[in-house]
Amino acid sequence: AEGIMESELFGHEKGAFTGAHYKRKGKFEMADGGTIFFDEIGNISMKMQMELLRVIEAKQITRVGGNNIIDVDFRLICATNQNLEKEVEKGIFREDLYYRLNVFAIELPPLRERRSDIPLLVKFFIKKYANVLNKNIADIEPKALDTLVKFPWSGNVRELENAIERAAVVGKSEIITLDDLSFQFNSFSDKTVDESLADMEKTHIEKILKSTEWNITRAADILKIDRVTLYNKIKKYKLR
């Protein structure tokens, strides 16, 4: 709620509202000289967007119910799973705030576009939940790992972690099997025994592009296709 958000970010004075029995610092004041992180920045209201823009521009806040201006110096990091440019076009996100936040952007591809990370993450989560649950879990069977690598992870790393946590809870041996995973992985595994030709082509093209440092002419020569075809495949597979 906006009222709670304002109190959390800017703090409040004693008696500012019912239940405000003491003065409280907000997150911006606590982050003075450090960093404040906003997760899902695209979800804040238009009013809070305006308030946030003001604080970023002025580096000053006023506690709820107070009059004193407090200087704050902070680094702001934001994360979102939304396309903020499209939100700006729709009028849902302020354009001036978007450009003020978008000083340096880091785009993290979804898990399904960086499948080589999955085996490392699986091993990490196995070790984590073996310790949490105090169970002797050492590894995961190849078939189960192969299914996880090919799964289309709409929920990204959190979904993968939940899958491993469940497998660790229900598993009865030192090795996580496909049967220890949720039912959707079993049904998915039946449909994805072999990697599709399209996936193989995408992986191979991406590998060649990286090895040639994205020299299109050299890459096309190695792949034995013309440059126009290579450009079309880059667009088709959304390679960057």
C-alpha positions as CSV (number, residue, x, y, z in Angstrom):
1,A,0.0,0.0,0.0
2,E,1.2,3.5,-0.8
3,G,1.0,4.7,2.8
4,I,3.1,1.8,4.1
5,M,5.5,2.2,1.1
6,E,6.1,5.9,2.0
7,S,6.8,5.0,5.6
8,E,9.2,2.2,4.6
9,L,11.1,4.3,2.1
10,F,11.1,7.8,3.8
11,G,10.5,6.9,7.4
12,H,8.1,8.7,9.7
13,E,8.0,10.9,12.8
14,K,6.4,10.0,16.0
15,G,2.6,10.5,15.9
16,A,2.6,10.9,12.1
17,F,-0.3,8.4,11.9
18,T,-2.2,6.0,14.2
19,G,0.3,3.5,15.5
20,A,3.4,5.6,14.9
21,H,4.6,5.5,18.5
22,Y,8.2,6.3,17.7
23,K,10.3,8.0,15.1
24,R,11.5,5.6,12.4
25,K,14.2,5.9,9.7
26,G,13.2,4.9,6.2
27,K,15.2,2.8,3.7
28,F,16.7,5.8,1.9
29,E,18.0,7.2,5.1
30,M,19.4,3.8,6.2
31,A,21.0,3.5,2.8
32,D,22.9,6.8,3.1
33,G,26.4,6.2,1.9
34,G,25.5,2.8,0.5
35,T,23.1,1.0,-1.8
36,I,19.4,0.5,-2.0
37,F,17.9,-2.2,-4.2
38,F,14.4,-2.2,-5.6
39,D,13.1,-5.5,-6.8
40,E,10.2,-5.4,-9.3
41,I,10.5,-1.7,-9.8
42,G,7.8,-1.9,-12.5
43,N,5.1,-2.6,-9.9
44,I,5.1,0.7,-8.0
45,S,2.2,3.1,-8.4
46,M,2.4,6.3,-10.4
47,K,2.4,8.4,-7.2
48,M,5.4,6.4,-5.9
49,Q,7.1,6.8,-9.2
50,M,6.9,10.6,-8.9
51,E,8.1,10.4,-5.3
52,L,11.0,8.2,-6.3
53,L,12.0,10.5,-9.2
54,R,12.0,13.5,-6.8
55,V,14.3,11.7,-4.4
56,I,16.7,10.5,-7.1
57,E,16.9,14.1,-8.5
58,A,17.3,16.0,-5.3
59,K,18.9,13.3,-3.1
60,Q,16.7,14.6,-0.3
61,I,13.8,13.1,1.7
62,T,11.3,14.2,4.2
63,R,9.9,11.8,6.8
64,V,6.1,11.2,6.8
65,G,4.7,13.7,9.2
66,G,7.9,15.7,9.4
67,N,9.1,19.0,7.9
68,N,12.9,18.6,8.1
69,I,14.7,17.9,4.8
70,I,17.2,15.1,5.1
71,D,20.1,14.8,2.7
72,V,20.8,11.2,1.5
73,D,23.5,9.9,-0.8
74,F,22.9,6.4,-2.2
75,R,23.4,4.2,-5.2
76,L,20.2,2.8,-6.6
77,I,19.9,-0.6,-8.2
78,C,16.6,-1.8,-9.7
79,A,15.4,-5.1,-11.1
80,T,12.3,-6.0,-13.2
81,N,11.0,-8.8,-15.2
82,Q,8.9,-6.4,-17.3
83,N,9.8,-4.5,-20.5
84,L,9.8,-1.0,-19.1
85,E,10.0,0.6,-22.5
86,K,6.6,-0.9,-23.4
87,E,5.3,0.1,-20.0
88,V,6.3,3.7,-20.8
89,E,4.5,3.5,-24.2
90,K,1.4,2.3,-22.4
91,G,1.6,5.2,-19.9
92,I,2.0,2.8,-17.0
93,F,5.6,3.8,-16.2
94,R,6.9,7.4,-16.2
95,E,9.2,8.1,-19.1
96,D,11.4,10.5,-17.0
97,L,11.8,8.0,-14.3
98,Y,12.7,5.2,-16.8
99,Y,15.5,7.3,-18.3
100,R,16.7,8.4,-14.9
101,L,17.0,4.7,-13.8
102,N,18.4,3.4,-17.1
103,V,21.9,4.8,-16.6
104,F,23.5,1.5,-16.9
105,A,21.5,-1.6,-17.8
106,I,22.4,-5.2,-17.3
107,E,20.1,-7.6,-19.2
108,L,20.1,-11.1,-17.7
109,P,18.7,-13.6,-20.1
110,P,16.1,-16.1,-18.8
111,L,17.4,-19.5,-17.7
112,R,16.1,-21.2,-20.8
113,E,18.5,-19.1,-22.8
114,R,21.6,-20.0,-20.7
115,R,21.1,-23.7,-20.3
116,S,24.8,-24.3,-19.6
117,D,24.3,-22.7,-16.2
118,I,21.7,-25.3,-15.2
119,P,24.1,-28.2,-14.2
120,L,26.1,-25.8,-12.0
121,L,23.0,-24.5,-10.4
122,V,21.6,-28.0,-9.8
123,K,24.8,-29.1,-8.0
124,F,24.7,-26.0,-5.9
125,F,21.1,-26.5,-4.9
126,I,21.7,-30.2,-4.2
127,K,24.5,-29.3,-1.8
128,K,22.4,-26.6,-0.2
129,Y,19.3,-28.7,0.5
130,A,21.3,-31.8,1.5
131,N,22.7,-29.6,4.3
132,V,19.3,-27.9,5.1
133,L,17.5,-31.3,5.3
134,N,20.5,-33.1,6.8
135,K,20.3,-35.8,4.1
136,N,23.0,-37.7,2.3
137,I,22.4,-36.5,-1.3
138,A,25.4,-36.6,-3.5
139,D,24.3,-36.2,-7.1
140,I,21.6,-36.4,-9.8
141,E,21.1,-39.1,-12.4
142,P,22.0,-38.1,-16.0
143,K,18.5,-38.6,-17.3
144,A,17.0,-36.3,-14.7
145,L,19.7,-33.7,-15.3
146,D,19.2,-33.8,-19.0
147,T,15.5,-33.2,-18.5
148,L,16.2,-30.2,-16.3
149,V,18.6,-28.8,-18.9
150,K,15.9,-29.0,-21.6
151,F,13.0,-27.8,-19.5
152,P,11.6,-24.4,-20.6
153,W,11.9,-22.7,-17.1
154,S,9.3,-20.0,-17.1
155,G,10.0,-19.3,-13.4
156,N,13.8,-19.1,-14.0
157,V,16.2,-20.0,-11.2
158,R,13.6,-19.9,-8.4
159,E,11.6,-22.6,-10.2
160,L,14.7,-24.7,-10.6
161,E,15.5,-24.3,-6.9
162,N,12.0,-25.3,-6.0
163,A,12.3,-28.4,-8.2
164,I,15.5,-29.5,-6.5
165,E,14.2,-28.8,-3.0
166,R,11.2,-31.0,-3.7
167,A,13.4,-33.8,-5.1
168,A,15.6,-33.6,-2.0
169,V,12.6,-33.8,0.3
170,V,10.9,-36.8,-1.4
171,G,14.1,-38.6,-2.6
172,K,15.1,-41.8,-0.7
173,S,18.5,-42.4,-2.1
174,E,21.9,-40.6,-2.5
175,I,21.0,-39.8,-6.2
176,I,18.1,-37.7,-7.3
177,T,16.1,-39.4,-10.0
178,L,13.5,-38.3,-12.5
179,D,10.9,-39.9,-10.3
180,D,11.9,-37.6,-7.5
181,L,11.0,-34.5,-9.6
182,S,7.4,-33.2,-10.0
183,F,5.1,-34.9,-12.5
184,Q,5.5,-32.2,-15.1
185,F,9.1,-33.2,-15.6
186,N,8.2,-36.8,-16.2
187,S,5.7,-35.9,-18.9
188,F,8.1,-33.4,-20.4
189,S,10.9,-35.9,-20.5
190,D,8.8,-38.3,-22.6
191,K,8.5,-35.5,-25.2
192,T,12.1,-34.4,-25.2
193,V,14.2,-37.6,-25.5
194,D,16.3,-36.0,-28.2
195,E,17.3,-32.4,-28.7
196,S,15.6,-30.9,-31.7
197,L,17.4,-30.1,-34.9
198,A,16.6,-26.4,-34.4
199,D,18.1,-26.4,-30.9
200,M,21.3,-28.1,-32.3
201,E,21.5,-25.6,-35.1
202,K,21.0,-22.6,-32.8
203,T,23.7,-23.9,-30.4
204,H,26.2,-24.5,-33.3
205,I,25.6,-21.1,-34.9
206,E,26.0,-19.4,-31.5
207,K,29.3,-21.2,-30.9
208,I,30.7,-20.2,-34.3
209,L,29.7,-16.6,-33.8
210,K,31.4,-16.4,-30.5
211,S,34.6,-18.1,-31.8
212,T,34.8,-15.5,-34.6
213,E,33.9,-12.7,-32.3
214,W,30.7,-12.1,-34.4
215,N,32.6,-11.6,-37.6
216,I,29.6,-12.4,-39.9
217,T,31.7,-13.0,-43.0
218,R,34.0,-15.5,-41.3
219,A,31.2,-17.2,-39.5
220,A,29.2,-17.6,-42.7
221,D,32.3,-19.1,-44.4
222,I,32.8,-21.7,-41.6
223,L,29.1,-22.5,-41.6
224,K,29.1,-22.7,-45.4
225,I,26.1,-20.5,-45.8
226,D,25.8,-16.9,-47.2
227,R,25.6,-13.9,-45.1
228,V,21.9,-13.2,-45.7
229,T,21.0,-16.7,-44.5
230,L,23.2,-16.2,-41.4
231,Y,21.5,-12.9,-40.6
232,N,18.1,-14.6,-41.0
233,K,19.1,-17.4,-38.6
234,I,20.5,-14.9,-36.1
235,K,17.1,-13.1,-36.2
236,K,15.2,-16.4,-36.0
237,Y,17.0,-17.7,-33.0
238,K,17.2,-14.2,-31.3
239,L,21.0,-14.5,-30.9
240,R,22.8,-11.5,-29.4
